[in-house]
Amino acid sequence: MSDKLLTLEEVCKILDKSPATIKRYARENLLSSHQDGDELTFPEGEVMRYLDFSKRLG
């Protein structure tokens, strides 16, 4: 898995979700995230794992 961190905007595009939804996923620990000041970032491997999981669910 990659150690690259993705921005909120990048995650929104990958998962095709709104920023509010992605922030809720982070708040509810559905996606791992890192808060650095005002910037919220997400580990790329975690985002791809979630994408794969959501595709399997349908």
PyMOL Python script that loads the backbone (N, CA, C, O; Angstrom):
from pymol import cmd

cmd.read_pdbstr("""\
ATOM      1  N   MET A   1       0.833  -1.185   0.000  1.00  0.00           N
ATOM      2  CA  MET A   1       0.000   0.000   0.000  1.00  0.00           C
ATOM      3  C   MET A   1       0.873   1.241   0.000  1.00  0.00           C
ATOM      4  O   MET A   1       2.002   1.240   0.491  1.00  0.00           O
ATOM      5  N   SER A   2       0.329   2.271  -0.551  1.00  0.00           N
ATOM      6  CA  SER A   2       1.051   3.526  -0.682  1.00  0.00           C
ATOM      7  C   SER A   2       0.970   4.345   0.602  1.00  0.00           C
ATOM      8  O   SER A   2      -0.014   4.285   1.338  1.00  0.00           O
ATOM      9  N   ASP A   3       2.030   5.112   0.851  1.00  0.00           N
ATOM     10  CA  ASP A   3       2.036   6.030   1.995  1.00  0.00           C
ATOM     11  C   ASP A   3       1.586   7.423   1.587  1.00  0.00           C
ATOM     12  O   ASP A   3       1.564   8.338   2.410  1.00  0.00           O
ATOM     13  N   LYS A   4       1.227   7.585   0.319  1.00  0.00           N
ATOM     14  CA  LYS A   4       0.820   8.889  -0.191  1.00  0.00           C
ATOM     15  C   LYS A   4      -0.465   9.355   0.515  1.00  0.00           C
ATOM     16  O   LYS A   4      -1.368   8.559   0.771  1.00  0.00           O
ATOM     17  N   LEU A   5      -0.525  10.643   0.819  1.00  0.00           N
ATOM     18  CA  LEU A   5      -1.722  11.220   1.421  1.00  0.00           C
ATOM     19  C   LEU A   5      -2.518  11.960   0.362  1.00  0.00           C
ATOM     20  O   LEU A   5      -1.956  12.705  -0.440  1.00  0.00           O
ATOM     21  N   LEU A   6      -3.824  11.754   0.362  1.00  0.00           N
ATOM     22  CA  LEU A   6      -4.723  12.394  -0.588  1.00  0.00           C
ATOM     23  C   LEU A   6      -5.487  13.518   0.097  1.00  0.00           C
ATOM     24  O   LEU A   6      -5.797  13.438   1.286  1.00  0.00           O
ATOM     25  N   THR A   7      -5.786  14.565  -0.663  1.00  0.00           N
ATOM     26  CA  THR A   7      -6.581  15.670  -0.131  1.00  0.00           C
ATOM     27  C   THR A   7      -8.056  15.291  -0.121  1.00  0.00           C
ATOM     28  O   THR A   7      -8.460  14.304  -0.735  1.00  0.00           O
ATOM     29  N   LEU A   8      -8.838  16.072   0.569  1.00  0.00           N
ATOM     30  CA  LEU A   8     -10.284  15.862   0.610  1.00  0.00           C
ATOM     31  C   LEU A   8     -10.869  15.885  -0.801  1.00  0.00           C
ATOM     32  O   LEU A   8     -11.720  15.061  -1.137  1.00  0.00           O
ATOM     33  N   GLU A   9     -10.416  16.822  -1.621  1.00  0.00           N
ATOM     34  CA  GLU A   9     -10.930  16.939  -2.985  1.00  0.00           C
ATOM     35  C   GLU A   9     -10.610  15.702  -3.817  1.00  0.00           C
ATOM     36  O   GLU A   9     -11.446  15.235  -4.591  1.00  0.00           O
ATOM     37  N   GLU A  10      -9.402  15.174  -3.656  1.00  0.00           N
ATOM     38  CA  GLU A  10      -9.017  13.973  -4.406  1.00  0.00           C
ATOM     39  C   GLU A  10      -9.872  12.776  -3.982  1.00  0.00           C
ATOM     40  O   GLU A  10     -10.300  11.986  -4.823  1.00  0.00           O
ATOM     41  N   VAL A  11     -10.117  12.646  -2.681  1.00  0.00           N
ATOM     42  CA  VAL A  11     -10.927  11.533  -2.186  1.00  0.00           C
ATOM     43  C   VAL A  11     -12.366  11.655  -2.684  1.00  0.00           C
ATOM     44  O   VAL A  11     -12.992  10.653  -3.029  1.00  0.00           O
ATOM     45  N   CYS A  12     -12.885  12.868  -2.721  1.00  0.00           N
ATOM     46  CA  CYS A  12     -14.243  13.092  -3.242  1.00  0.00           C
ATOM     47  C   CYS A  12     -14.357  12.601  -4.680  1.00  0.00           C
ATOM     48  O   CYS A  12     -15.349  11.971  -5.047  1.00  0.00           O
ATOM     49  N   LYS A  13     -13.345  12.888  -5.492  1.00  0.00           N
ATOM     50  CA  LYS A  13     -13.371  12.456  -6.887  1.00  0.00           C
ATOM     51  C   LYS A  13     -13.253  10.942  -7.008  1.00  0.00           C
ATOM     52  O   LYS A  13     -13.966  10.324  -7.799  1.00  0.00           O
ATOM     53  N   ILE A  14     -12.359  10.344  -6.232  1.00  0.00           N
ATOM     54  CA  ILE A  14     -12.145   8.898  -6.311  1.00  0.00           C
ATOM     55  C   ILE A  14     -13.397   8.138  -5.883  1.00  0.00           C
ATOM     56  O   ILE A  14     -13.804   7.184  -6.545  1.00  0.00           O
ATOM     57  N   LEU A  15     -14.005   8.559  -4.776  1.00  0.00           N
ATOM     58  CA  LEU A  15     -15.162   7.845  -4.241  1.00  0.00           C
ATOM     59  C   LEU A  15     -16.494   8.370  -4.769  1.00  0.00           C
ATOM     60  O   LEU A  15     -17.546   7.796  -4.485  1.00  0.00           O
ATOM     61  N   ASP A  16     -16.451   9.455  -5.532  1.00  0.00           N
ATOM     62  CA  ASP A  16     -17.655  10.079  -6.092  1.00  0.00           C
ATOM     63  C   ASP A  16     -18.658  10.429  -4.991  1.00  0.00           C
ATOM     64  O   ASP A  16     -19.841  10.098  -5.064  1.00  0.00           O
ATOM     65  N   LYS A  17     -18.138  11.108  -3.973  1.00  0.00           N
ATOM     66  CA  LYS A  17     -18.954  11.537  -2.832  1.00  0.00           C
ATOM     67  C   LYS A  17     -18.701  13.012  -2.567  1.00  0.00           C
ATOM     68  O   LYS A  17     -17.695  13.567  -3.010  1.00  0.00           O
ATOM     69  N   SER A  18     -19.614  13.642  -1.846  1.00  0.00           N
ATOM     70  CA  SER A  18     -19.470  15.060  -1.500  1.00  0.00           C
ATOM     71  C   SER A  18     -18.459  15.230  -0.367  1.00  0.00           C
ATOM     72  O   SER A  18     -18.196  14.282   0.373  1.00  0.00           O
ATOM     73  N   PRO A  19     -17.891  16.430  -0.223  1.00  0.00           N
ATOM     74  CA  PRO A  19     -16.985  16.680   0.906  1.00  0.00           C
ATOM     75  C   PRO A  19     -17.647  16.414   2.258  1.00  0.00           C
ATOM     76  O   PRO A  19     -16.997  15.900   3.168  1.00  0.00           O
ATOM     77  N   ALA A  20     -18.910  16.751   2.401  1.00  0.00           N
ATOM     78  CA  ALA A  20     -19.616  16.513   3.666  1.00  0.00           C
ATOM     79  C   ALA A  20     -19.668  15.020   3.983  1.00  0.00           C
ATOM     80  O   ALA A  20     -19.500  14.626   5.137  1.00  0.00           O
ATOM     81  N   THR A  21     -19.900  14.191   2.972  1.00  0.00           N
ATOM     82  CA  THR A  21     -19.959  12.743   3.173  1.00  0.00           C
ATOM     83  C   THR A  21     -18.594  12.193   3.572  1.00  0.00           C
ATOM     84  O   THR A  21     -18.501  11.373   4.485  1.00  0.00           O
ATOM     85  N   ILE A  22     -17.547  12.633   2.904  1.00  0.00           N
ATOM     86  CA  ILE A  22     -16.195  12.161   3.220  1.00  0.00           C
ATOM     87  C   ILE A  22     -15.804  12.589   4.631  1.00  0.00           C
ATOM     88  O   ILE A  22     -15.194  11.809   5.363  1.00  0.00           O
ATOM     89  N   LYS A  23     -16.140  13.799   5.018  1.00  0.00           N
ATOM     90  CA  LYS A  23     -15.849  14.263   6.384  1.00  0.00           C
ATOM     91  C   LYS A  23     -16.613  13.426   7.406  1.00  0.00           C
ATOM     92  O   LYS A  23     -16.088  13.125   8.478  1.00  0.00           O
ATOM     93  N   ARG A  24     -17.839  13.052   7.082  1.00  0.00           N
ATOM     94  CA  ARG A  24     -18.621  12.193   7.985  1.00  0.00           C
ATOM     95  C   ARG A  24     -17.971  10.821   8.099  1.00  0.00           C
ATOM     96  O   ARG A  24     -17.882  10.268   9.195  1.00  0.00           O
ATOM     97  N   TYR A  25     -17.510  10.260   6.964  1.00  0.00           N
ATOM     98  CA  TYR A  25     -16.814   8.973   6.987  1.00  0.00           C
ATOM     99  C   TYR A  25     -15.592   9.052   7.903  1.00  0.00           C
ATOM    100  O   TYR A  25     -15.324   8.126   8.668  1.00  0.00           O
ATOM    101  N   ALA A  26     -14.861  10.152   7.822  1.00  0.00           N
ATOM    102  CA  ALA A  26     -13.675  10.329   8.671  1.00  0.00           C
ATOM    103  C   ALA A  26     -14.085  10.438  10.137  1.00  0.00           C
ATOM    104  O   ALA A  26     -13.469   9.817  11.003  1.00  0.00           O
ATOM    105  N   ARG A  27     -15.107  11.214  10.413  1.00  0.00           N
ATOM    106  CA  ARG A  27     -15.586  11.420  11.784  1.00  0.00           C
ATOM    107  C   ARG A  27     -16.080  10.107  12.393  1.00  0.00           C
ATOM    108  O   ARG A  27     -15.880   9.861  13.582  1.00  0.00           O
ATOM    109  N   GLU A  28     -16.724   9.265  11.580  1.00  0.00           N
ATOM    110  CA  GLU A  28     -17.267   7.990  12.049  1.00  0.00           C
ATOM    111  C   GLU A  28     -16.257   6.844  11.921  1.00  0.00           C
ATOM    112  O   GLU A  28     -16.605   5.680  12.120  1.00  0.00           O
ATOM    113  N   ASN A  29     -15.008   7.177  11.589  1.00  0.00           N
ATOM    114  CA  ASN A  29     -13.918   6.205  11.460  1.00  0.00           C
ATOM    115  C   ASN A  29     -14.160   5.152  10.377  1.00  0.00           C
ATOM    116  O   ASN A  29     -13.667   4.028  10.478  1.00  0.00           O
ATOM    117  N   LEU A  30     -14.910   5.516   9.355  1.00  0.00           N
ATOM    118  CA  LEU A  30     -15.060   4.636   8.198  1.00  0.00           C
ATOM    119  C   LEU A  30     -13.861   4.776   7.267  1.00  0.00           C
ATOM    120  O   LEU A  30     -13.540   3.859   6.511  1.00  0.00           O
ATOM    121  N   LEU A  31     -13.201   5.937   7.329  1.00  0.00           N
ATOM    122  CA  LEU A  31     -11.970   6.198   6.584  1.00  0.00           C
ATOM    123  C   LEU A  31     -10.956   6.793   7.552  1.00  0.00           C
ATOM    124  O   LEU A  31     -11.280   7.702   8.316  1.00  0.00           O
ATOM    125  N   SER A  32      -9.732   6.283   7.518  1.00  0.00           N
ATOM    126  CA  SER A  32      -8.666   6.886   8.314  1.00  0.00           C
ATOM    127  C   SER A  32      -8.317   8.246   7.733  1.00  0.00           C
ATOM    128  O   SER A  32      -8.283   8.423   6.515  1.00  0.00           O
ATOM    129  N   SER A  33      -8.061   9.200   8.609  1.00  0.00           N
ATOM    130  CA  SER A  33      -7.710  10.533   8.138  1.00  0.00           C
ATOM    131  C   SER A  33      -6.711  11.168   9.091  1.00  0.00           C
ATOM    132  O   SER A  33      -6.524  10.716  10.221  1.00  0.00           O
ATOM    133  N   HIS A  34      -6.073  12.234   8.604  1.00  0.00           N
ATOM    134  CA  HIS A  34      -5.112  13.000   9.388  1.00  0.00           C
ATOM    135  C   HIS A  34      -5.490  14.472   9.291  1.00  0.00           C
ATOM    136  O   HIS A  34      -5.697  14.996   8.197  1.00  0.00           O
ATOM    137  N   GLN A  35      -5.578  15.127  10.428  1.00  0.00           N
ATOM    138  CA  GLN A  35      -5.888  16.557  10.455  1.00  0.00           C
ATOM    139  C   GLN A  35      -4.591  17.305  10.706  1.00  0.00           C
ATOM    140  O   GLN A  35      -3.917  17.070  11.709  1.00  0.00           O
ATOM    141  N   ASP A  36      -4.239  18.214   9.791  1.00  0.00           N
ATOM    142  CA  ASP A  36      -3.045  19.048   9.945  1.00  0.00           C
ATOM    143  C   ASP A  36      -3.499  20.492   9.791  1.00  0.00           C
ATOM    144  O   ASP A  36      -3.574  21.018   8.681  1.00  0.00           O
ATOM    145  N   GLY A  37      -3.795  21.117  10.904  1.00  0.00           N
ATOM    146  CA  GLY A  37      -4.370  22.459  10.851  1.00  0.00           C
ATOM    147  C   GLY A  37      -5.772  22.370  10.281  1.00  0.00           C
ATOM    148  O   GLY A  37      -6.620  21.650  10.808  1.00  0.00           O
ATOM    149  N   ASP A  38      -6.014  23.101   9.207  1.00  0.00           N
ATOM    150  CA  ASP A  38      -7.319  23.073   8.545  1.00  0.00           C
ATOM    151  C   ASP A  38      -7.420  21.990   7.480  1.00  0.00           C
ATOM    152  O   ASP A  38      -8.505  21.722   6.963  1.00  0.00           O
ATOM    153  N   GLU A  39      -6.283  21.361   7.149  1.00  0.00           N
ATOM    154  CA  GLU A  39      -6.253  20.396   6.050  1.00  0.00           C
ATOM    155  C   GLU A  39      -6.503  18.972   6.542  1.00  0.00           C
ATOM    156  O   GLU A  39      -5.862  18.498   7.480  1.00  0.00           O
ATOM    157  N   LEU A  40      -7.441  18.310   5.894  1.00  0.00           N
ATOM    158  CA  LEU A  40      -7.768  16.921   6.181  1.00  0.00           C
ATOM    159  C   LEU A  40      -7.199  16.071   5.050  1.00  0.00           C
ATOM    160  O   LEU A  40      -7.504  16.311   3.882  1.00  0.00           O
ATOM    161  N   THR A  41      -6.374  15.078   5.389  1.00  0.00           N
ATOM    162  CA  THR A  41      -5.789  14.202   4.374  1.00  0.00           C
ATOM    163  C   THR A  41      -6.088  12.747   4.723  1.00  0.00           C
ATOM    164  O   THR A  41      -6.395  12.404   5.864  1.00  0.00           O
ATOM    165  N   PHE A  42      -5.985  11.908   3.695  1.00  0.00           N
ATOM    166  CA  PHE A  42      -6.352  10.506   3.819  1.00  0.00           C
ATOM    167  C   PHE A  42      -5.266   9.638   3.194  1.00  0.00           C
ATOM    168  O   PHE A  42      -4.788   9.960   2.106  1.00  0.00           O
ATOM    169  N   PRO A  43      -4.858   8.540   3.848  1.00  0.00           N
ATOM    170  CA  PRO A  43      -3.879   7.632   3.241  1.00  0.00           C
ATOM    171  C   PRO A  43      -4.472   6.992   1.976  1.00  0.00           C
ATOM    172  O   PRO A  43      -5.588   6.474   1.997  1.00  0.00           O
ATOM    173  N   GLU A  44      -3.714   7.035   0.889  1.00  0.00           N
ATOM    174  CA  GLU A  44      -4.201   6.519  -0.392  1.00  0.00           C
ATOM    175  C   GLU A  44      -4.611   5.053  -0.297  1.00  0.00           C
ATOM    176  O   GLU A  44      -5.641   4.665  -0.849  1.00  0.00           O
ATOM    177  N   GLY A  45      -3.821   4.234   0.393  1.00  0.00           N
ATOM    178  CA  GLY A  45      -4.144   2.820   0.518  1.00  0.00           C
ATOM    179  C   GLY A  45      -5.480   2.589   1.208  1.00  0.00           C
ATOM    180  O   GLY A  45      -6.231   1.686   0.840  1.00  0.00           O
ATOM    181  N   GLU A  46      -5.768   3.405   2.203  1.00  0.00           N
ATOM    182  CA  GLU A  46      -7.038   3.293   2.929  1.00  0.00           C
ATOM    183  C   GLU A  46      -8.217   3.662   2.025  1.00  0.00           C
ATOM    184  O   GLU A  46      -9.262   3.012   2.064  1.00  0.00           O
ATOM    185  N   VAL A  47      -8.047   4.695   1.220  1.00  0.00           N
ATOM    186  CA  VAL A  47      -9.108   5.129   0.303  1.00  0.00           C
ATOM    187  C   VAL A  47      -9.368   4.043  -0.742  1.00  0.00           C
ATOM    188  O   VAL A  47     -10.519   3.745  -1.062  1.00  0.00           O
ATOM    189  N   MET A  48      -8.304   3.459  -1.265  1.00  0.00           N
ATOM    190  CA  MET A  48      -8.472   2.419  -2.276  1.00  0.00           C
ATOM    191  C   MET A  48      -9.103   1.163  -1.672  1.00  0.00           C
ATOM    192  O   MET A  48      -9.893   0.488  -2.333  1.00  0.00           O
ATOM    193  N   ARG A  49      -8.761   0.845  -0.419  1.00  0.00           N
ATOM    194  CA  ARG A  49      -9.373  -0.285   0.282  1.00  0.00           C
ATOM    195  C   ARG A  49     -10.873  -0.049   0.437  1.00  0.00           C
ATOM    196  O   ARG A  49     -11.676  -0.955   0.217  1.00  0.00           O
ATOM    197  N   TYR A  50     -11.247   1.174   0.817  1.00  0.00           N
ATOM    198  CA  TYR A  50     -12.662   1.501   0.979  1.00  0.00           C
ATOM    199  C   TYR A  50     -13.390   1.414  -0.370  1.00  0.00           C
ATOM    200  O   TYR A  50     -14.509   0.905  -0.440  1.00  0.00           O
ATOM    201  N   LEU A  51     -12.758   1.908  -1.431  1.00  0.00           N
ATOM    202  CA  LEU A  51     -13.359   1.858  -2.764  1.00  0.00           C
ATOM    203  C   LEU A  51     -13.601   0.406  -3.178  1.00  0.00           C
ATOM    204  O   LEU A  51     -14.676   0.079  -3.680  1.00  0.00           O
ATOM    205  N   ASP A  52     -12.623  -0.455  -2.975  1.00  0.00           N
ATOM    206  CA  ASP A  52     -12.765  -1.869  -3.317  1.00  0.00           C
ATOM    207  C   ASP A  52     -13.890  -2.506  -2.504  1.00  0.00           C
ATOM    208  O   ASP A  52     -14.701  -3.254  -3.050  1.00  0.00           O
ATOM    209  N   PHE A  53     -13.943  -2.218  -1.218  1.00  0.00           N
ATOM    210  CA  PHE A  53     -14.972  -2.751  -0.337  1.00  0.00           C
ATOM    211  C   PHE A  53     -16.361  -2.303  -0.777  1.00  0.00           C
ATOM    212  O   PHE A  53     -17.294  -3.105  -0.820  1.00  0.00           O
ATOM    213  N   SER A  54     -16.496  -1.013  -1.106  1.00  0.00           N
ATOM    214  CA  SER A  54     -17.806  -0.499  -1.497  1.00  0.00           C
ATOM    215  C   SER A  54     -18.266  -1.077  -2.831  1.00  0.00           C
ATOM    216  O   SER A  54     -19.466  -1.259  -3.039  1.00  0.00           O
ATOM    217  N   LYS A  55     -17.342  -1.367  -3.733  1.00  0.00           N
ATOM    218  CA  LYS A  55     -17.685  -1.982  -5.012  1.00  0.00           C
ATOM    219  C   LYS A  55     -18.202  -3.404  -4.801  1.00  0.00           C
ATOM    220  O   LYS A  55     -19.130  -3.840  -5.483  1.00  0.00           O
ATOM    221  N   ARG A  56     -17.601  -4.122  -3.859  1.00  0.00           N
ATOM    222  CA  ARG A  56     -18.032  -5.490  -3.575  1.00  0.00           C
ATOM    223  C   ARG A  56     -19.421  -5.528  -2.951  1.00  0.00           C
ATOM    224  O   ARG A  56     -20.171  -6.484  -3.145  1.00  0.00           O
ATOM    225  N   LEU A  57     -19.756  -4.487  -2.205  1.00  0.00           N
ATOM    226  CA  LEU A  57     -21.084  -4.426  -1.587  1.00  0.00           C
ATOM    227  C   LEU A  57     -22.161  -4.111  -2.605  1.00  0.00           C
ATOM    228  O   LEU A  57     -23.329  -4.458  -2.429  1.00  0.00           O
ATOM    229  N   GLY A  58     -21.742  -3.441  -3.680  1.00  0.00           N
ATOM    230  CA  GLY A  58     -22.710  -3.110  -4.730  1.00  0.00           C
ATOM    231  C   GLY A  58     -23.186  -1.761  -4.570  1.00  0.00           C
ATOM    232  O   GLY A  58     -24.009  -1.299  -5.360  1.00  0.00           O
TER     233      GLY A  58
END
""", "prot")
cmd.dss("prot")
cmd.show_as("cartoon", "prot")
cmd.util.cbc("prot")
cmd.orient("prot")
